[in-house]
Amino acid sequence: MKFLLAPAVLSLAFTGATSIAQTSPGTPEAPVANSGMNGEMLYEILVGELNIQQGQPLVGFALLLDAARKSNDAPLFARAVEIALKERSGDGALMAARSWSQALPQDRLANLNLLQILIALNKTSETLDPLKKEIAFSPASERNAAIRVVPRYYARVTDSKVAAEIVQKALDSYTTNAETASAAWSAIGRMQMLNANLSGALQSVQKSMATNVRADISAPFLALELLGRGVKDAETLVTQALTNQDKPDYPMAYVRVLIEGKRFELAAEQALSVTQRFPTHAEAWLLLGSLQFEQGQDKQADASLQTYIGMASKAPSENTQRGIIQAQSRRASILAKQGKLKEARLLITQLPAKTEEDMRSRLMAELQLLRDYRQWQAAFDLLAQHAGDDLDLLYEQAMMAEKLNRVEEMEKLLRTVISKDSSHFNAYNALGFSLADRNVRLKEAKELIVKALTLAPGDPFITDSLGWVEFRLGNTNQALALLEKAFKDRADAEIAAHLGEVLWQLKRESDAIAIWRQGLEISPTNETLQQTLQRFKPSL
């Protein structure tokens, strides 16, 4: 049988056998570099590659690994590792990587392959020596970068405690070197955080930032992550790092952590500081304007948002388009609050929209504005104009019909959605809940809600609907169990309204009041909750 060898196979087969320098006319030929390969090895390589081509990769792997061991040829070892990994043979890859590292102990790539394969196979406890070698192999000028990347290697290990211990041992000597101490302590701290040792991580960050050499760039971000996880003492380190920043990335990250922690006033102060230090950073103006808007500082918010729009319009992109829609929506809300709803809607509708996604975003922004200001009829008309065959928009139109007490139209729209998409669990749930809430056709209501729950198991809002229909059916204890589960899974004001009502009917008034108070803390203006409180008039 005649075999045709691909050029890549021939290239690999003769890698290292002879190397002839490329010459140009007039230049002397470079000396020929002979390898240790003989004809038998070359034949073994060719047969190995042919086996791989013909669907017998493990046979090919064995032949290539044997040739690599005989020749101590790094590309052959690398090829053997590649084949094993492609065939998802972790043991084979590890065997090849070990052989490679033993044959060529100064080969950094061999050692790195061994380290990464050991980690992938969850042999974390065996990684100390290759980790030490990987750092030692790095040039002095790149040593901190090599240390900084260490936590990434171990980011997905199952035994994070062992990983943290291994990394600390490997970096121990570097923590006492002035040039590497900051990076080493930062890497140790990140591993401690991965192991949920937050106090240890804080101490490591403190040591990293206390070094005489400028603190490693990753240490301040690690302090920010610790603050985001509730380690309050990390804030001192964060504010300390703020003064040394010459780019807006870090202070902007701090603003986001403050927002996540619901510390909006301080977030606004920091956002203002960013705009003062980095006045051309557009995103800072958007964030500042949004925070000012949420705090009712309408005049300042409008000015900040206009500044953002002016900057973003000069550098159009998908991200800036989304930002512009967000900014204009905020400005529109300010106008609507002043009673200028027509001008507010015009502000949104005049937004440029180059793509269908842009047009949809613009539509949803206008719809949200109308919802916020309880303009149910205008919202219904807008959706009727644009919904077409869009099932999500038809669903939204049904919700507006309900607000207008046009229940027959609502039901018709929801049944249209269900007929076109039998997996649209929101439509099943909305229709079932509407029936239950009006205390009509309860058997059908329950069937619809159960169907929704089979399509979206565990959804707390659908569980709430099922609890409500059970309550309407007189199954109070079953309703209570369902509503308690729903509220545990999702602390929502509307669920609180329903749960409180069931508790009240069970003569557990104090428990009902406690739940309603929680609901008010979550959303004091929730319509369902407010209506419930007006009916029962509890002493809150």
LUMLO-760178 format. One record per residue (C-alpha): z, y, x. Coordinates in Angstrom, 2 decimals. Layout:
BEGIN
<<Z; Y; X>>;
...
% end
This chain:
BEGIN
<<0.00; 0.00; 0.00>>;
<<-0.90; 3.42; 1.32>>;
<<1.78; 6.13; 1.01>>;
<<0.94; 9.82; 0.90>>;
<<3.73; 11.90; 2.45>>;
<<4.46; 15.37; 1.16>>;
<<4.44; 18.15; 3.80>>;
<<8.15; 18.70; 3.20>>;
<<8.86; 15.06; 4.02>>;
<<6.85; 15.22; 7.21>>;
<<8.61; 18.45; 8.17>>;
<<12.04; 16.90; 7.67>>;
<<11.08; 13.72; 9.46>>;
<<10.12; 15.56; 12.58>>;
<<12.88; 18.17; 12.48>>;
<<14.30; 18.24; 15.97>>;
<<11.86; 15.69; 17.34>>;
<<9.74; 18.21; 19.18>>;
<<9.81; 21.97; 18.95>>;
<<6.73; 23.84; 20.06>>;
<<7.10; 27.60; 20.20>>;
<<4.54; 29.68; 18.37>>;
<<2.49; 31.39; 21.01>>;
<<0.00; 34.17; 21.00>>;
<<-2.91; 34.48; 23.39>>;
<<-1.82; 35.44; 26.86>>;
<<1.77; 34.38; 26.55>>;
<<3.08; 31.39; 28.53>>;
<<3.93; 28.30; 26.54>>;
<<7.61; 27.67; 25.90>>;
<<9.03; 24.44; 27.30>>;
<<9.00; 21.45; 24.98>>;
<<12.46; 20.59; 23.62>>;
<<12.79; 16.86; 23.10>>;
<<15.28; 15.44; 20.62>>;
<<17.25; 12.24; 20.86>>;
<<15.18; 10.65; 18.09>>;
<<13.09; 7.61; 18.78>>;
<<10.38; 5.97; 16.75>>;
<<12.83; 3.69; 14.97>>;
<<14.85; 6.68; 13.71>>;
<<11.75; 8.53; 12.59>>;
<<10.63; 5.46; 10.69>>;
<<14.07; 5.19; 9.07>>;
<<13.84; 8.83; 7.94>>;
<<10.37; 8.34; 6.49>>;
<<11.41; 5.21; 4.60>>;
<<14.49; 7.01; 3.34>>;
<<12.47; 9.90; 1.95>>;
<<9.96; 7.51; 0.41>>;
<<12.76; 5.69; -1.41>>;
<<13.98; 9.01; -2.78>>;
<<10.48; 9.87; -3.99>>;
<<10.14; 6.48; -5.65>>;
<<13.37; 6.75; -7.64>>;
<<15.83; 4.99; -5.34>>;
<<17.88; 7.97; -4.08>>;
<<20.96; 6.01; -3.09>>;
<<18.91; 3.74; -0.80>>;
<<17.28; 6.82; 0.67>>;
<<20.69; 8.44; 1.08>>;
<<22.01; 5.44; 3.07>>;
<<19.00; 5.45; 5.38>>;
<<19.11; 9.19; 6.04>>;
<<22.86; 9.16; 6.64>>;
<<22.45; 6.29; 9.09>>;
<<19.74; 8.22; 10.93>>;
<<21.93; 11.35; 10.95>>;
<<24.84; 9.42; 12.47>>;
<<22.61; 7.94; 15.16>>;
<<21.01; 11.27; 16.06>>;
<<23.87; 13.72; 15.32>>;
<<21.21; 15.86; 13.63>>;
<<22.69; 18.63; 11.42>>;
<<19.68; 19.01; 9.06>>;
<<19.75; 15.26; 8.39>>;
<<23.45; 15.38; 7.56>>;
<<22.78; 18.35; 5.27>>;
<<19.96; 16.42; 3.58>>;
<<22.23; 13.43; 3.00>>;
<<24.89; 15.66; 1.42>>;
<<22.22; 17.31; -0.74>>;
<<20.96; 13.95; -2.06>>;
<<24.47; 12.71; -2.87>>;
<<25.34; 15.91; -4.72>>;
<<22.09; 15.82; -6.65>>;
<<22.92; 12.28; -7.74>>;
<<26.48; 13.35; -8.66>>;
<<27.92; 10.95; -6.10>>;
<<31.05; 12.77; -4.99>>;
<<32.18; 9.91; -2.77>>;
<<28.79; 9.79; -1.07>>;
<<28.77; 13.54; -0.50>>;
<<32.27; 13.38; 0.94>>;
<<31.34; 10.49; 3.26>>;
<<28.30; 12.38; 4.54>>;
<<30.26; 15.63; 4.98>>;
<<33.05; 13.83; 6.88>>;
<<30.54; 12.16; 9.18>>;
<<28.80; 15.47; 9.77>>;
<<32.02; 17.26; 10.59>>;
<<33.18; 14.46; 12.92>>;
<<29.86; 14.30; 14.72>>;
<<29.56; 18.09; 15.08>>;
<<33.14; 19.43; 15.01>>;
<<32.03; 22.98; 15.93>>;
<<29.44; 23.19; 13.15>>;
<<30.77; 25.74; 10.65>>;
<<28.37; 24.67; 7.91>>;
<<29.50; 21.07; 8.25>>;
<<33.14; 22.10; 7.93>>;
<<32.44; 24.37; 4.96>>;
<<30.63; 21.55; 3.15>>;
<<33.59; 19.27; 3.76>>;
<<36.04; 21.90; 2.47>>;
<<34.09; 22.61; -0.70>>;
<<33.49; 18.93; -1.51>>;
<<37.19; 18.10; -1.06>>;
<<38.07; 20.92; -3.47>>;
<<35.43; 19.81; -5.98>>;
<<36.86; 16.28; -5.90>>;
<<40.40; 17.63; -6.45>>;
<<41.52; 16.39; -3.04>>;
<<43.30; 19.70; -2.56>>;
<<46.04; 18.29; -0.34>>;
<<43.41; 17.27; 2.25>>;
<<41.91; 20.75; 2.64>>;
<<44.40; 22.32; 5.07>>;
<<42.58; 21.46; 8.30>>;
<<39.06; 22.35; 7.13>>;
<<40.41; 25.60; 5.63>>;
<<42.03; 26.53; 8.93>>;
<<38.79; 25.74; 10.77>>;
<<36.66; 27.79; 8.33>>;
<<38.77; 30.89; 8.99>>;
<<38.93; 30.24; 12.73>>;
<<35.14; 29.79; 12.91>>;
<<34.52; 33.22; 11.40>>;
<<33.80; 36.01; 13.95>>;
<<36.67; 38.44; 14.46>>;
<<34.65; 41.20; 12.80>>;
<<34.26; 39.03; 9.67>>;
<<37.72; 37.43; 9.67>>;
<<39.17; 39.55; 6.85>>;
<<36.13; 38.86; 4.66>>;
<<36.53; 35.12; 5.30>>;
<<40.21; 35.31; 4.33>>;
<<39.46; 37.39; 1.25>>;
<<37.09; 34.75; -0.14>>;
<<39.59; 31.87; 0.20>>;
<<41.06; 32.16; -3.35>>;
<<37.58; 31.79; -4.81>>;
<<37.32; 28.32; -3.29>>;
<<40.43; 27.22; -5.15>>;
<<39.91; 29.13; -8.41>>;
<<39.27; 26.00; -10.49>>;
<<41.55; 23.40; -8.90>>;
<<43.79; 21.46; -11.27>>;
<<46.86; 21.54; -9.01>>;
<<47.28; 25.26; -8.39>>;
<<50.74; 24.76; -6.89>>;
<<49.44; 22.55; -4.08>>;
<<46.50; 24.92; -3.58>>;
<<48.86; 27.90; -3.20>>;
<<50.94; 25.99; -0.65>>;
<<47.86; 24.96; 1.34>>;
<<46.53; 28.51; 1.47>>;
<<49.90; 29.91; 2.55>>;
<<50.12; 27.37; 5.40>>;
<<46.55; 28.05; 6.49>>;
<<47.11; 31.82; 6.55>>;
<<50.61; 31.81; 7.98>>;
<<49.56; 32.85; 11.48>>;
<<47.34; 35.61; 10.10>>;
<<50.20; 37.29; 8.23>>;
<<51.74; 38.32; 11.56>>;
<<48.53; 39.76; 13.00>>;
<<48.19; 43.47; 12.33>>;
<<44.42; 43.20; 11.85>>;
<<44.54; 40.38; 9.29>>;
<<48.00; 40.66; 7.69>>;
<<46.91; 42.73; 4.70>>;
<<44.01; 40.42; 3.78>>;
<<46.15; 37.32; 4.35>>;
<<49.02; 38.49; 2.13>>;
<<46.55; 39.56; -0.55>>;
<<44.91; 36.10; -0.57>>;
<<48.32; 34.42; -0.68>>;
<<49.32; 36.66; -3.57>>;
<<46.23; 35.79; -5.56>>;
<<46.90; 32.08; -5.10>>;
<<50.49; 32.64; -6.25>>;
<<49.19; 34.42; -9.35>>;
<<46.85; 31.51; -10.07>>;
<<49.96; 29.32; -9.92>>;
<<51.73; 31.66; -12.40>>;
<<54.19; 32.69; -9.66>>;
<<54.05; 36.37; -10.61>>;
<<57.17; 37.44; -8.72>>;
<<55.87; 35.78; -5.55>>;
<<52.48; 37.40; -6.05>>;
<<54.14; 40.82; -6.42>>;
<<56.03; 40.36; -3.16>>;
<<52.82; 39.35; -1.38>>;
<<50.97; 42.40; -2.68>>;
<<53.85; 44.59; -1.52>>;
<<53.57; 43.08; 1.97>>;
<<49.80; 43.49; 1.93>>;
<<50.00; 47.16; 1.04>>;
<<52.87; 47.85; 3.45>>;
<<50.92; 46.88; 6.59>>;
<<50.21; 49.51; 9.22>>;
<<46.48; 48.92; 8.89>>;
<<44.91; 50.23; 5.69>>;
<<45.66; 47.80; 2.85>>;
<<43.08; 45.15; 2.04>>;
<<40.77; 46.33; -0.73>>;
<<41.65; 43.37; -2.96>>;
<<45.42; 44.07; -2.92>>;
<<45.37; 47.08; -5.29>>;
<<43.20; 45.17; -7.78>>;
<<45.63; 42.27; -7.62>>;
<<48.45; 44.73; -8.39>>;
<<46.43; 45.89; -11.41>>;
<<46.05; 42.31; -12.65>>;
<<49.78; 41.77; -12.29>>;
<<50.44; 44.95; -14.28>>;
<<48.07; 43.66; -16.95>>;
<<50.14; 40.47; -17.08>>;
<<53.31; 42.43; -17.77>>;
<<54.73; 42.78; -14.24>>;
<<56.05; 46.32; -14.64>>;
<<57.10; 46.69; -11.00>>;
<<53.43; 46.43; -10.02>>;
<<52.78; 49.90; -11.45>>;
<<54.38; 51.58; -8.44>>;
<<51.83; 49.84; -6.22>>;
<<49.00; 50.76; -8.58>>;
<<49.85; 54.46; -8.61>>;
<<50.34; 54.34; -4.83>>;
<<46.82; 52.95; -4.44>>;
<<45.30; 55.57; -6.76>>;
<<45.77; 58.34; -4.19>>;
<<43.63; 56.51; -1.63>>;
<<40.60; 55.93; -3.83>>;
<<37.34; 57.66; -2.98>>;
<<35.42; 55.95; -5.82>>;
<<36.13; 55.88; -9.58>>;
<<36.13; 52.06; -9.94>>;
<<39.84; 51.52; -9.35>>;
<<41.22; 54.39; -11.47>>;
<<38.84; 53.37; -14.27>>;
<<40.18; 49.82; -14.08>>;
<<43.70; 51.26; -14.36>>;
<<42.69; 53.16; -17.50>>;
<<41.43; 49.91; -19.07>>;
<<44.68; 48.11; -18.24>>;
<<46.61; 50.94; -19.90>>;
<<44.42; 50.68; -23.00>>;
<<44.94; 46.92; -23.18>>;
<<48.67; 47.60; -22.98>>;
<<48.34; 50.13; -25.85>>;
<<49.58; 52.92; -23.59>>;
<<47.00; 55.30; -24.96>>;
<<48.62; 58.61; -24.02>>;
<<48.90; 57.68; -20.34>>;
<<45.41; 56.16; -20.47>>;
<<44.04; 59.50; -21.69>>;
<<45.87; 61.34; -18.89>>;
<<44.40; 59.00; -16.29>>;
<<40.92; 59.22; -17.81>>;
<<41.15; 63.01; -17.66>>;
<<42.18; 62.73; -14.01>>;
<<39.11; 60.58; -13.29>>;
<<36.78; 63.14; -14.87>>;
<<38.38; 65.85; -12.73>>;
<<38.10; 63.88; -9.48>>;
<<34.72; 62.30; -10.25>>;
<<33.03; 64.69; -12.69>>;
<<29.63; 62.96; -12.49>>;
<<30.99; 59.55; -13.53>>;
<<29.60; 59.31; -17.06>>;
<<31.65; 56.34; -18.28>>;
<<34.89; 58.23; -17.62>>;
<<33.81; 60.94; -20.06>>;
<<33.01; 58.33; -22.72>>;
<<36.39; 56.66; -22.29>>;
<<38.20; 59.99; -22.28>>;
<<36.39; 61.16; -25.43>>;
<<37.19; 57.91; -27.23>>;
<<40.88; 58.16; -26.32>>;
<<41.02; 61.79; -27.41>>;
<<39.33; 60.82; -30.68>>;
<<41.92; 58.10; -31.35>>;
<<44.71; 60.61; -30.74>>;
<<43.24; 63.11; -33.18>>;
<<42.21; 65.62; -30.51>>;
<<38.91; 66.26; -32.22>>;
<<37.81; 69.38; -30.36>>;
<<38.49; 67.90; -26.91>>;
<<36.96; 64.57; -27.93>>;
<<33.75; 66.21; -29.11>>;
<<33.40; 68.12; -25.84>>;
<<34.00; 65.01; -23.72>>;
<<31.59; 62.91; -25.76>>;
<<28.88; 65.56; -25.55>>;
<<29.34; 65.63; -21.77>>;
<<28.85; 61.88; -21.68>>;
<<25.74; 62.01; -23.88>>;
<<24.20; 64.67; -21.63>>;
<<24.74; 62.51; -18.54>>;
<<23.73; 59.21; -20.13>>;
<<20.53; 60.64; -21.57>>;
<<19.32; 61.42; -18.04>>;
<<19.62; 57.79; -16.96>>;
<<18.57; 55.71; -19.98>>;
<<19.35; 52.00; -19.92>>;
<<20.57; 49.33; -22.30>>;
<<24.20; 50.11; -21.42>>;
<<23.83; 53.87; -21.75>>;
<<22.06; 53.45; -25.11>>;
<<25.06; 51.50; -26.42>>;
<<27.34; 54.17; -25.02>>;
<<25.37; 56.95; -26.64>>;
<<25.58; 55.19; -30.02>>;
<<29.34; 54.81; -29.56>>;
<<29.73; 58.46; -28.55>>;
<<27.63; 59.78; -31.42>>;
<<29.51; 57.55; -33.87>>;
<<32.77; 59.12; -32.73>>;
<<31.28; 62.60; -33.08>>;
<<29.99; 61.68; -36.53>>;
<<33.50; 60.59; -37.56>>;
<<34.83; 63.96; -36.45>>;
<<32.26; 65.69; -38.66>>;
<<33.05; 63.38; -41.59>>;
<<36.73; 64.14; -41.22>>;
<<35.82; 67.80; -41.64>>;
<<34.00; 66.96; -44.88>>;
<<30.56; 67.13; -43.29>>;
<<29.43; 63.61; -44.16>>;
<<25.76; 64.57; -44.53>>;
<<25.71; 66.09; -41.05>>;
<<27.61; 63.08; -39.71>>;
<<25.04; 60.62; -41.05>>;
<<22.22; 62.79; -39.71>>;
<<23.78; 62.71; -36.26>>;
<<23.56; 58.90; -36.26>>;
<<20.15; 58.56; -37.89>>;
<<18.62; 60.91; -35.32>>;
<<19.63; 58.60; -32.48>>;
<<16.57; 57.35; -30.58>>;
<<15.86; 53.65; -31.16>>;
<<13.19; 52.01; -29.01>>;
<<13.95; 48.39; -29.87>>;
<<14.93; 46.39; -32.94>>;
<<18.38; 45.96; -31.41>>;
<<18.69; 49.74; -31.08>>;
<<17.70; 50.19; -34.73>>;
<<20.21; 47.59; -35.84>>;
<<22.98; 49.21; -33.77>>;
<<22.15; 52.56; -35.33>>;
<<22.24; 51.05; -38.82>>;
<<25.60; 49.36; -38.20>>;
<<27.05; 52.60; -36.82>>;
<<26.03; 54.45; -40.00>>;
<<27.36; 51.63; -42.15>>;
<<30.72; 51.68; -40.34>>;
<<30.96; 55.43; -40.87>>;
<<30.43; 55.00; -44.60>>;
<<32.98; 52.18; -44.73>>;
<<35.58; 54.23; -42.88>>;
<<35.26; 57.00; -45.44>>;
<<35.11; 54.62; -48.41>>;
<<31.58; 55.61; -49.36>>;
<<30.92; 52.26; -51.02>>;
<<27.90; 53.33; -53.08>>;
<<26.17; 54.99; -50.14>>;
<<26.86; 51.92; -48.01>>;
<<25.48; 49.63; -50.73>>;
<<22.32; 51.74; -51.06>>;
<<21.83; 51.80; -47.27>>;
<<22.07; 48.02; -47.10>>;
<<19.81; 47.54; -50.10>>;
<<17.21; 49.63; -48.27>>;
<<17.40; 47.72; -44.97>>;
<<18.73; 44.21; -45.67>>;
<<15.46; 42.46; -46.47>>;
<<15.90; 38.78; -45.54>>;
<<18.66; 39.49; -43.02>>;
<<21.48; 37.22; -44.20>>;
<<24.23; 39.08; -42.40>>;
<<23.15; 42.35; -44.02>>;
<<22.89; 40.67; -47.41>>;
<<26.45; 39.43; -46.92>>;
<<27.58; 42.98; -46.09>>;
<<25.78; 44.24; -49.20>>;
<<27.70; 41.69; -51.28>>;
<<30.96; 43.02; -49.85>>;
<<29.97; 46.55; -50.85>>;
<<29.11; 45.30; -54.35>>;
<<32.64; 43.90; -54.60>>;
<<34.09; 47.28; -53.63>>;
<<32.08; 48.78; -56.48>>;
<<33.42; 46.10; -58.84>>;
<<29.89; 44.81; -59.39>>;
<<31.07; 41.21; -59.24>>;
<<27.99; 39.64; -60.79>>;
<<25.77; 41.31; -58.22>>;
<<28.15; 40.29; -55.46>>;
<<28.04; 36.64; -56.57>>;
<<24.24; 36.70; -56.81>>;
<<23.93; 38.06; -53.27>>;
<<26.41; 35.55; -51.82>>;
<<24.64; 32.65; -53.54>>;
<<21.35; 33.90; -52.07>>;
<<22.91; 33.81; -48.60>>;
<<24.26; 30.29; -49.17>>;
<<20.92; 29.03; -50.50>>;
<<19.18; 30.24; -47.34>>;
<<21.92; 29.18; -44.91>>;
<<24.14; 26.33; -46.06>>;
<<26.36; 26.79; -42.98>>;
<<27.26; 30.45; -43.68>>;
<<31.00; 29.87; -44.02>>;
<<31.78; 33.55; -44.57>>;
<<29.69; 33.56; -47.74>>;
<<31.43; 30.45; -49.10>>;
<<34.82; 31.94; -48.28>>;
<<34.06; 35.37; -49.75>>;
<<32.80; 33.90; -53.00>>;
<<35.71; 31.49; -53.30>>;
<<38.30; 34.15; -52.51>>;
<<36.75; 36.59; -54.99>>;
<<37.10; 34.00; -57.77>>;
<<40.67; 33.19; -56.75>>;
<<41.66; 36.83; -56.48>>;
<<40.35; 37.47; -60.01>>;
<<42.10; 34.27; -61.15>>;
<<38.94; 32.76; -62.61>>;
<<37.12; 29.44; -62.09>>;
<<39.87; 28.32; -59.74>>;
<<38.59; 24.77; -59.30>>;
<<35.22; 26.10; -58.14>>;
<<36.98; 28.68; -55.97>>;
<<38.90; 25.95; -54.16>>;
<<35.76; 23.86; -53.63>>;
<<33.97; 26.83; -52.08>>;
<<36.89; 27.66; -49.77>>;
<<37.35; 24.02; -48.70>>;
<<33.63; 23.94; -47.88>>;
<<34.06; 27.08; -45.76>>;
<<37.00; 25.51; -43.95>>;
<<35.01; 22.37; -43.12>>;
<<32.37; 24.63; -41.55>>;
<<34.93; 26.71; -39.64>>;
<<38.02; 24.48; -39.14>>;
<<41.24; 26.33; -38.44>>;
<<39.88; 29.79; -39.24>>;
<<43.03; 31.76; -40.23>>;
<<41.25; 33.95; -42.77>>;
<<39.79; 30.96; -44.59>>;
<<43.18; 29.24; -44.40>>;
<<44.58; 32.40; -46.02>>;
<<41.99; 32.09; -48.81>>;
<<42.94; 28.45; -49.39>>;
<<46.60; 29.40; -49.53>>;
<<45.80; 32.11; -52.06>>;
<<43.85; 29.80; -54.34>>;
<<46.64; 27.21; -54.17>>;
<<49.03; 29.97; -55.22>>;
<<46.79; 30.85; -58.16>>;
<<46.71; 27.16; -59.10>>;
<<50.52; 27.10; -59.17>>;
<<50.94; 25.00; -55.99>>;
<<53.41; 27.46; -54.51>>;
<<54.91; 25.30; -51.77>>;
<<51.49; 24.22; -50.55>>;
<<50.37; 27.85; -50.65>>;
<<53.37; 28.88; -48.58>>;
<<52.64; 26.30; -45.86>>;
<<49.01; 27.40; -45.61>>;
<<49.79; 31.11; -45.55>>;
<<52.52; 30.69; -42.94>>;
<<50.05; 28.83; -40.73>>;
<<47.39; 31.50; -41.26>>;
<<49.81; 34.31; -40.37>>;
<<51.05; 32.42; -37.31>>;
<<47.48; 31.96; -36.10>>;
<<46.47; 35.54; -36.88>>;
<<48.98; 38.29; -37.57>>;
<<46.89; 40.24; -40.09>>;
<<48.04; 42.78; -42.70>>;
<<46.12; 41.18; -45.58>>;
<<47.51; 37.74; -44.79>>;
<<50.96; 39.37; -44.65>>;
<<50.39; 40.77; -48.15>>;
<<49.60; 37.31; -49.55>>;
<<52.41; 35.54; -47.69>>;
<<54.92; 38.16; -48.77>>;
<<53.91; 37.81; -52.40>>;
<<54.41; 34.01; -52.32>>;
<<57.82; 34.44; -50.68>>;
<<58.75; 37.02; -53.32>>;
<<57.81; 34.61; -56.11>>;
<<60.02; 31.98; -54.45>>;
<<62.95; 34.43; -54.70>>;
<<63.00; 34.87; -50.93>>;
<<62.88; 38.65; -51.19>>;
<<64.36; 39.40; -47.75>>;
<<61.80; 37.14; -46.06>>;
<<59.01; 38.76; -48.07>>;
<<60.15; 42.24; -47.04>>;
<<60.30; 41.18; -43.38>>;
<<56.69; 39.90; -43.53>>;
<<55.48; 43.02; -45.33>>;
<<57.12; 45.19; -42.67>>;
<<55.23; 43.27; -40.01>>;
<<52.03; 43.86; -41.97>>;
<<52.70; 47.59; -42.09>>;
<<53.21; 47.66; -38.32>>;
<<49.87; 45.94; -37.87>>;
<<47.90; 48.12; -40.31>>;
<<49.86; 50.66; -42.36>>;
<<46.81; 51.65; -44.44>>;
<<45.59; 48.16; -45.34>>;
<<44.38; 48.38; -48.94>>;
<<45.52; 44.91; -50.05>>;
<<48.96; 45.36; -48.55>>;
<<49.41; 48.80; -50.09>>;
<<48.39; 47.51; -53.52>>;
<<50.84; 44.63; -53.21>>;
<<53.70; 46.96; -52.29>>;
<<52.88; 49.23; -55.23>>;
<<53.13; 46.27; -57.62>>;
<<56.47; 44.95; -56.34>>;
<<58.02; 48.20; -55.09>>;
<<60.34; 46.54; -52.54>>;
<<62.98; 48.57; -50.71>>;
<<61.38; 48.89; -47.30>>;
% end
